[in-house]
Amino acid sequence: MTARTSQILLILSAFLIGVVIFTGMFLYSTGNFGAGPASAIGGPFKLIDQNGNTITDADIKGRPFLVFFGYTHCPDVCPTTLFDVSEVMRALGKDADLTGALFITVDPERDTPAVIKDYLSSFDPHLRGATGDRAAVDTVEKAYRVYAKKVPTEGGDYTMDHTALVYLMDKQGRFVAPFSLKRRPEDAAAYLRGYL
């Protein structure tokens, strides 16, 4: 074997190792490493909506759904995200009835159904809120791979550090992809229509 052949084999080996590492990291970061895409994000849950009614994962099946985790005392990210989701719902027009959006609190101690109902009154009526006891919220956070942590503030109060991702779920309740709100509401609505 010549030095040139050895060099080519070494470069080719390094390239293939890089491809394998990149693929493994990609699958791990998207939650698909060792599991099918349908089981990676999402799953069974049982919560209470803003009207005091039970809401489960079965209730969001049959139509594409946006799911967002946050809390009503959130100063910036949550209201901004819910406003943007509301704009998408408005841009959908009549098609908004064929889809939906779910706001799940990461702060069930403060976010009772009544508090969530009052909070959501500022946004599009297609937005549904959900809360529950700490165990029920922990279950849905785990199913969606959501990070949420209570952060104490001065005066004995607290804020919540949490994942600020909007999840697009298909009609079967399977995770499709993070839903980008960094586009015109009309463009986001057109993308969502593709899953009707």
C-alpha positions as CSV (number, residue, x, y, z in Angstrom):
1,M,0.0,0.0,0.0
2,T,1.4,3.4,-1.0
3,A,1.6,6.4,1.3
4,R,-1.1,8.1,-0.9
5,T,-3.5,5.1,-0.6
6,S,-3.0,5.1,3.2
7,Q,-3.7,8.8,3.3
8,I,-6.9,8.4,1.3
9,L,-8.1,5.6,3.5
10,L,-7.3,7.6,6.6
11,I,-9.3,10.6,5.3
12,L,-12.2,8.4,4.2
13,S,-12.2,6.6,7.7
14,A,-12.2,10.0,9.4
15,F,-15.1,11.2,7.2
16,L,-17.2,8.1,7.9
17,I,-16.5,8.3,11.7
18,G,-17.6,12.0,11.5
19,V,-20.9,11.0,9.7
20,V,-21.6,8.3,12.3
21,I,-21.0,10.7,15.2
22,F,-23.0,13.5,13.6
23,T,-25.9,11.1,13.0
24,G,-25.8,9.8,16.5
25,M,-25.7,13.3,18.0
26,F,-28.6,14.4,15.7
27,L,-30.8,11.5,16.7
28,Y,-30.0,11.9,20.4
29,S,-30.8,15.7,20.4
30,T,-34.1,15.2,18.6
31,G,-35.1,12.4,20.9
32,N,-35.1,9.7,18.2
33,F,-32.0,7.8,19.5
34,G,-33.2,4.3,20.5
35,A,-36.9,5.1,19.9
36,G,-39.3,5.7,17.1
37,P,-40.2,9.3,16.3
38,A,-43.8,8.8,17.4
39,S,-42.7,7.8,21.0
40,A,-40.0,10.4,21.4
41,I,-42.1,13.4,22.5
42,G,-45.7,13.5,23.8
43,G,-47.8,10.8,25.4
44,P,-50.7,10.2,27.8
45,F,-51.7,12.9,30.3
46,K,-54.7,13.9,32.3
47,L,-55.1,17.5,33.4
48,I,-57.8,20.1,34.1
49,D,-58.7,22.9,31.6
50,Q,-59.5,26.5,32.4
51,N,-63.2,25.6,32.7
52,G,-62.6,22.9,35.3
53,N,-63.1,20.0,32.8
54,T,-60.8,17.0,32.4
55,I,-58.5,17.2,29.4
56,T,-56.4,14.3,28.2
57,D,-54.0,13.6,25.3
58,A,-57.0,11.9,23.5
59,D,-58.7,15.3,23.4
60,I,-56.0,16.8,21.2
61,K,-56.0,14.0,18.7
62,G,-57.9,14.2,15.4
63,R,-56.5,17.6,14.4
64,P,-53.1,19.3,14.4
65,F,-52.3,21.0,17.7
66,L,-49.8,23.5,19.0
67,V,-48.7,22.8,22.6
68,F,-46.8,25.4,24.7
69,F,-45.6,25.2,28.3
70,G,-45.5,28.3,30.4
71,Y,-47.1,30.1,33.4
72,T,-49.3,33.0,34.0
73,H,-46.8,35.0,36.1
74,C,-44.3,34.9,33.2
75,P,-43.2,38.5,32.4
76,D,-42.3,38.2,28.8
77,V,-41.8,34.9,26.9
78,C,-45.1,33.4,27.7
79,P,-47.4,36.3,26.8
80,T,-45.4,37.0,23.7
81,T,-45.6,33.4,22.6
82,L,-49.4,33.2,23.3
83,F,-49.9,36.4,21.4
84,D,-48.0,35.0,18.4
85,V,-50.0,31.8,18.6
86,S,-53.2,33.8,18.7
87,E,-52.1,35.7,15.6
88,V,-51.6,32.3,13.8
89,M,-55.1,31.2,14.9
90,R,-56.6,34.5,13.6
91,A,-54.7,34.1,10.3
92,L,-56.2,30.6,9.9
93,G,-59.7,32.1,9.8
94,K,-62.3,29.3,9.7
95,D,-59.6,26.7,9.6
96,A,-58.7,27.5,13.2
97,D,-61.7,25.4,14.2
98,L,-60.0,22.4,12.6
99,T,-56.8,22.8,14.7
100,G,-56.1,24.1,18.2
101,A,-53.6,25.2,20.8
102,L,-52.9,24.1,24.3
103,F,-51.2,26.1,27.0
104,I,-49.9,23.9,29.8
105,T,-48.8,25.5,33.0
106,V,-45.5,24.6,34.7
107,D,-46.6,26.4,37.8
108,P,-49.7,24.5,39.0
109,E,-49.4,25.9,42.6
110,R,-50.4,29.4,41.4
111,D,-52.1,28.6,38.1
112,T,-55.6,27.3,39.0
113,P,-58.2,26.8,36.3
114,A,-59.7,30.2,37.3
115,V,-56.4,32.0,37.1
116,I,-55.7,30.4,33.6
117,K,-59.2,31.3,32.4
118,D,-58.7,34.9,33.3
119,Y,-55.2,34.9,31.8
120,L,-56.3,33.3,28.5
121,S,-59.2,35.8,28.1
122,S,-56.6,38.2,26.6
123,F,-55.8,35.7,23.8
124,D,-57.5,33.9,20.9
125,P,-60.5,31.7,22.1
126,H,-59.0,28.7,20.4
127,L,-56.3,28.6,23.1
128,R,-57.1,26.1,25.8
129,G,-55.3,26.1,29.1
130,A,-54.4,23.1,31.3
131,T,-53.3,22.6,34.9
132,G,-53.4,19.9,37.5
133,D,-51.7,18.7,40.7
134,R,-47.9,18.7,40.7
135,A,-47.7,15.0,39.9
136,A,-50.0,15.4,36.8
137,V,-48.0,18.3,35.5
138,D,-44.7,16.5,36.2
139,T,-46.0,13.6,34.1
140,V,-46.8,15.8,31.1
141,E,-43.6,17.7,31.4
142,K,-41.6,14.4,31.3
143,A,-43.6,13.2,28.3
144,Y,-42.8,16.4,26.4
145,R,-39.2,16.5,27.7
146,V,-39.9,19.9,29.2
147,Y,-37.4,21.5,31.6
148,A,-39.1,23.5,34.4
149,K,-37.5,24.8,37.6
150,K,-38.7,27.1,40.4
151,V,-36.3,30.0,40.9
152,P,-36.6,31.9,44.2
153,T,-36.6,35.7,44.0
154,E,-36.4,38.4,46.6
155,G,-39.2,38.8,49.0
156,G,-40.0,35.1,49.1
157,D,-41.6,35.0,45.6
158,Y,-40.4,32.9,42.7
159,T,-40.2,32.7,39.0
160,M,-40.1,29.7,36.7
161,D,-37.3,28.8,34.4
162,H,-38.7,26.6,31.6
163,T,-38.5,25.3,28.1
164,A,-40.1,27.9,25.7
165,L,-40.8,25.7,22.7
166,V,-44.0,25.4,20.8
167,Y,-44.7,21.8,19.9
168,L,-46.5,20.9,16.7
169,M,-48.5,17.7,17.1
170,D,-50.1,16.0,14.2
171,K,-53.7,14.5,14.0
172,Q,-52.5,11.3,15.6
173,G,-51.0,13.2,18.5
174,R,-47.5,12.6,17.4
175,F,-44.8,15.3,17.6
176,V,-43.9,16.7,14.2
177,A,-41.4,19.5,15.0
178,P,-40.9,22.7,16.9
179,F,-43.3,25.2,15.5
180,S,-41.6,28.4,14.5
181,L,-43.3,31.7,15.2
182,K,-40.5,33.7,13.7
183,R,-42.4,34.3,10.5
184,R,-45.5,36.1,9.4
185,P,-48.7,34.8,11.0
186,E,-50.0,34.0,7.5
187,D,-47.0,31.9,6.6
188,A,-47.2,30.0,9.9
189,A,-50.9,29.5,9.3
190,A,-50.2,28.1,5.8
191,Y,-47.7,25.7,7.3
192,L,-50.1,24.5,9.9
193,R,-52.8,24.0,7.2
194,G,-50.6,21.5,5.7
195,Y,-51.3,19.1,8.6
196,L,-55.1,19.4,8.4
